[in-house]
Amino acid sequence: MATCGGYWGWSGCSHGMTSTSPRNLCAIDWVKVNKGGSTAEFAAHWNKIEKTLEAEPYHQASAAAREAKKKAAQS
């Protein structure tokens, strides 16, 4: 997960912007609600929800992104 100075800083970090892992997709949403949240706080959140229904939309979106990437590569 990309961090700047220990806190989320998407404007200064590009790592999380192109990754479509379920964790990173969740992080994009999480940081919108938890401005100034730390990576440790997000890690605790993700560890709590990773295997629950709350994380399912992120797993589905990640799978859809992988499929879209495969189709684009075949074109």
N, C-alpha and C positions, 0 to 999 in steps of 0.2 A: 504494500500500500504506500502510495506516495505521501510524503510529509514534508513540511518546511518548518524547521525549528521546533519539531515536536507537535505541531498543530496542523490541522488541515489547511492547505493553502493552494487551491487548484490554480489560481492565477499564476503562481510561481512554479508550479510543478505540472508536468505533463503526463506522468505515468498513468494515472487513473483515468485519463480521458479517452483512451482508445481500447483499453482492456475491457472485454465483455464477460469476464468471469462473474459468477453469481455474487461473489464477495464484493467485487468492484462496483457492480451495478447497485448493490445495496448501499455501498459507501457513498455513491453519488447522491442518492436520496437522503441518506442519514445526515450528511454534512449540511444539506439545505435546512434541516430542522435543528441541528446541533452545531451552530456556528461557534467556532473556537473549541470544539470538542477535540480531545486528544486521540491519538492512535490507540492508546490503551483502552479508552472508553469505547471506541468503535469495535475493537477486538472483542471486548467483553460482550457488547451487543450482538455481534455476529456469532460468537460462540454460543450465545444463548438461543438464537433463532435458527441457526444453520440447518438443523434437522427437524424443523417444525414447519407447519403450514404457512407461517408468516414468511418464510424464505422461499416458498414455492414459486411465486411470481418471478423472482430473480433467477431461479434455476430454469424456468421456462423461457424467460427472455434470453438467457445465455445460450440455451440450446437453439433457439430461433436465430440468434445472431451467428452461431457457428454454421448453421445450414445456409443462411444467406451468403456467408463468406465463401462456402464451398461452391454454391451456384454461381457466384460472381467469378470465381477462379476458373470455372468451366466454360465461361462465355468467351 
